[in-house]
Amino acid sequence: MTIRLGGMFFGLALVGVLLLWSFLPDTLKYSTPEKSPYYAFHEDKLPPAGGFSFDGLGGKWDNQQLQRGYQVYKEVCRSCHSLKYVAFRNLEELGYSEAEVRAEAASWEVPGLDEYGEATLRPAEPTDYFPSPYPNEIAARASNNNALPPDLSLITKARPDGSNYVYSLMQGYVEPTEEDLAEAKELGGGVEWETPVGLYFNEHFYNANIAMPPQLYPDLITYADGTEATTEQMAQDVAAFLTWTAEPTLVLRKQTGWYVVAFLLFATFLGFLSYKEIWANKKPKKKG
């Protein structure tokens, strides 16, 4: 009896600790880390008005938005960022036909060999993966002030709240407020905040200084479907597209989850009926 009670109390205590850790993360911290000056500029990541179409348990992909996001990537992002885990054939999932995918792939060039075995460039095929804009890391850093542009295939999974992170980051190039500058000076021990040469202030980047200059401006591109290319629209579209590149089975996984839940409920109901059937004629023994 004592062992059972001890085990029960230990289990309850463990559950309590896990709940505190999950819902009140600051409760179990032993010390408060010192805040850096850039903490003054941190802003919460904001979702687009109305959210993304794939949000929630019943979310779905908006193929028109994904195609617009691909256009933003192709015309703006591809000059610095790769998509090395995405093949051209995957574009069919965005609603493109096989012929459109083949034509789109042919508009890109990938490394190949000529008839003499010499390195050359050739038109891409649907089975090829998106090429890197640079031949190697050294060339990438040399072209970007020693900063290495990350591959964007999995960027929304590599960052917390990735979809909203990309959406906010692309619009985070603003001037810091006087209040934020004053707080940064206080956190920095009286040292004035200054964005280093070659970097750009972005209130949604983790240390507020990012190597990537502002990329999106109104009417920067002309959408194929006629949608107005505002900065907010382009940021939302490319964030949705990069969510798809990172998690192409996101919507399918959600849909499968409903079937799994339904099956478990059905199995539970069958188990209950079996229990009633098996033990229907069994009477509990009386304690004597």
C-alpha positions in Angstrom: 0.0 0.0 0.0 2.8 2.4 1.0 4.6 1.7 -2.3 1.5 2.4 -4.3 0.9 5.7 -2.5 4.5 6.7 -3.0 4.4 5.9 -6.7 1.1 7.8 -7.0 2.5 10.9 -5.3 5.7 10.7 -7.3 3.7 10.5 -10.6 1.6 13.5 -9.5 4.7 15.5 -8.7 6.3 14.6 -12.0 3.2 15.7 -13.9 3.2 18.9 -12.0 6.8 19.7 -12.8 6.2 18.9 -16.5 3.1 21.2 -16.5 5.0 24.0 -15.0 7.8 23.5 -17.5 5.4 23.5 -20.4 3.0 26.3 -19.5 5.2 28.4 -17.3 8.7 28.1 -18.7 10.1 31.0 -16.6 9.1 29.2 -13.4 11.9 26.7 -13.5 14.7 29.1 -14.4 17.5 29.2 -11.8 18.8 32.6 -13.0 17.8 35.4 -15.2 20.2 35.9 -18.1 21.5 39.4 -18.7 19.7 41.1 -21.6 21.7 42.3 -24.5 21.1 45.8 -26.0 19.3 44.4 -29.0 16.6 43.0 -26.7 15.1 46.5 -26.7 14.1 46.1 -30.4 12.5 42.7 -30.2 9.0 42.7 -31.6 6.6 39.8 -31.6 6.2 38.0 -34.9 2.9 39.1 -36.4 0.7 36.8 -38.6 -0.9 38.3 -41.7 -4.4 39.6 -41.4 -6.7 36.6 -41.4 -3.8 34.2 -41.0 -2.6 31.7 -43.5 -4.9 29.3 -45.4 -3.1 26.3 -43.9 -3.5 27.4 -40.3 -5.7 25.4 -38.0 -6.8 21.8 -38.0 -8.8 22.2 -41.2 -6.2 24.3 -43.1 -5.6 23.9 -46.8 -3.0 25.1 -49.3 -4.0 28.0 -51.4 -2.3 27.0 -54.7 -2.7 30.5 -56.2 -0.8 31.9 -53.2 1.8 29.2 -53.5 2.4 30.0 -57.2 2.7 33.7 -56.3 5.2 32.9 -53.6 7.2 30.8 -56.0 7.2 33.8 -58.4 8.6 36.0 -55.5 11.3 33.4 -54.8 12.2 33.1 -58.5 12.4 36.9 -59.2 13.7 38.1 -55.8 15.2 35.4 -53.6 16.9 33.1 -56.0 19.8 35.4 -56.6 21.2 34.6 -53.2 19.2 31.7 -51.7 19.0 28.1 -52.8 16.2 25.5 -52.5 18.4 22.4 -52.6 15.9 20.0 -51.2 13.2 20.9 -53.7 13.0 19.4 -57.2 11.3 21.0 -60.1 8.9 18.1 -60.4 7.5 19.1 -57.0 6.0 22.2 -58.6 3.2 20.0 -59.9 1.8 20.0 -56.3 1.2 23.7 -56.7 -1.2 23.2 -59.5 1.1 23.4 -62.5 0.6 20.9 -65.3 3.4 18.5 -66.3 4.0 20.6 -69.5 4.3 23.8 -67.4 6.7 22.2 -65.0 8.9 20.9 -67.8 8.9 24.4 -69.4 9.6 26.0 -66.0 12.5 23.7 -65.4 14.0 24.4 -68.8 14.1 28.1 -67.9 16.7 27.3 -65.2 20.3 26.1 -65.8 22.0 23.4 -63.7 25.6 22.1 -63.8 26.3 19.4 -66.3 28.9 17.9 -68.6 29.4 18.5 -72.3 30.3 15.8 -74.9 33.9 16.1 -73.9 33.3 15.7 -70.2 33.9 19.3 -69.5 31.8 21.1 -66.8 29.1 23.2 -68.4 25.5 24.4 -67.8 22.5 22.8 -69.3 18.7 23.4 -69.1 17.2 21.8 -66.1 14.8 18.9 -66.2 11.9 18.2 -63.9 14.0 15.6 -62.0 16.7 18.1 -61.2 16.8 20.0 -57.9 16.8 23.8 -57.7 20.5 24.9 -58.3 22.5 27.0 -55.9 23.3 30.6 -57.1 26.9 30.1 -56.0 29.4 27.4 -56.9 30.6 27.1 -53.2 30.5 28.7 -49.8 33.5 30.8 -50.4 31.9 32.4 -53.4 28.7 33.0 -51.5 30.4 34.7 -48.6 32.6 36.8 -51.0 29.4 38.1 -52.7 27.6 38.9 -49.4 30.0 40.8 -47.1 31.2 37.4 -45.6 27.6 36.5 -44.7 26.4 33.1 -45.9 22.8 33.2 -47.3 20.9 30.2 -45.9 19.2 27.6 -48.0 15.5 28.3 -47.8 14.2 24.8 -48.3 13.6 24.2 -44.5 13.8 27.8 -43.2 10.3 27.8 -41.7 11.1 24.7 -39.8 14.5 26.0 -38.7 13.0 29.1 -37.1 10.4 29.2 -34.3 6.9 30.1 -35.7 8.6 29.9 -39.1 5.8 31.1 -41.3 5.1 34.2 -39.3 8.9 34.7 -38.9 9.5 35.0 -42.6 6.4 37.2 -43.1 7.5 39.6 -40.3 11.2 39.6 -41.2 10.5 40.7 -44.8 8.7 43.7 -43.4 10.9 44.4 -40.4 13.2 47.0 -42.0 12.1 50.1 -40.1 13.8 52.9 -38.2 14.2 52.2 -34.4 12.1 54.4 -32.2 13.6 56.9 -29.7 12.2 54.8 -26.8 13.9 51.6 -28.1 17.2 53.4 -28.6 17.0 54.7 -25.0 16.3 51.2 -23.7 19.2 49.7 -25.8 21.5 52.4 -24.4 20.5 51.5 -20.9 21.0 47.7 -21.5 24.3 48.5 -23.1 25.7 50.3 -20.1 25.4 53.8 -21.6 26.7 52.9 -25.0 24.7 54.3 -27.9 23.2 51.7 -30.2 24.5 51.8 -33.8 24.0 49.5 -36.7 27.4 48.4 -38.1 28.4 49.3 -41.6 27.3 46.7 -44.1 24.4 45.5 -41.9 20.7 46.6 -41.8 18.4 47.2 -38.9 15.5 44.7 -38.7 13.3 44.6 -35.7 12.4 40.9 -36.3 15.9 39.6 -36.6 17.3 38.0 -33.4 20.0 40.6 -32.9 18.4 43.4 -34.9 21.3 43.6 -37.4 20.9 41.5 -40.5 23.3 41.2 -43.5 20.4 41.0 -46.0 19.2 44.4 -47.3 15.5 45.1 -47.7 14.2 43.0 -50.6 10.5 43.8 -51.1 9.1 47.1 -52.4 5.6 47.8 -53.7 5.2 46.7 -57.3 8.6 45.1 -57.3 7.2 42.3 -59.5 4.1 41.8 -61.7 2.1 38.9 -60.5 0.9 36.5 -63.2 -2.6 36.4 -61.8 -2.9 40.2 -61.6 -2.8 40.4 -57.8 -1.4 43.8 -56.5 2.2 43.3 -55.5 2.3 45.2 -52.2 5.1 44.5 -49.7 2.7 42.8 -47.3 1.3 40.6 -50.1 4.7 39.5 -51.4 5.8 38.8 -47.8 2.8 36.7 -47.1 3.0 34.8 -50.4 6.7 33.9 -50.1 6.2 32.9 -46.5 3.4 30.5 -47.6 5.6 29.1 -50.4 8.5 28.5 -48.0 6.2 26.8 -45.6 5.2 24.4 -48.4 8.9 23.7 -49.3 9.6 22.8 -45.7 6.4 20.8 -45.0 4.8 19.7 -48.3 2.7 17.1 -46.5 1.5 19.5 -43.8 -2.1 19.6 -45.0 -2.2 15.8 -45.8 -0.9 15.2 -42.3 -3.7 17.2 -40.7 -6.3 15.4 -42.9 -4.9 12.0 -41.9 -5.1 13.1 -38.2 -8.9 13.3 -38.5 -9.1 9.7 -39.8 -6.8 8.5 -37.0 -8.9 10.2 -34.4 -12.1 8.7 -35.9 -10.5 5.3 -36.0 -9.4 5.5 -32.3 -12.9 6.6 -31.2 -14.4 3.7 -33.2 -11.9 1.2 -31.7 -12.6 2.6 -28.2 -16.4 2.1 -28.8 -15.8 -1.5 -30.0 -13.6 -2.2 -27.0 -16.3 -1.0 -24.7 -18.9 -3.2 -26.4 -16.6 -6.2 -26.2 -16.0 -5.6 -22.5 -19.8 -5.5 -21.9 -20.3 -8.6 -23.9 -17.5 -10.6 -22.3 -18.3 -9.6 -18.7 -22.1 -9.4 -19.0 -22.7 -12.6 -17.1 -19.9 -12.2 -14.7 -20.8 -11.0 -11.2 -18.2 -9.5 -8.9 -17.3 -11.7 -5.9 -18.6 -10.5 -2.6 -16.1 -9.8 0.0 -16.7 -12.0 2.9 
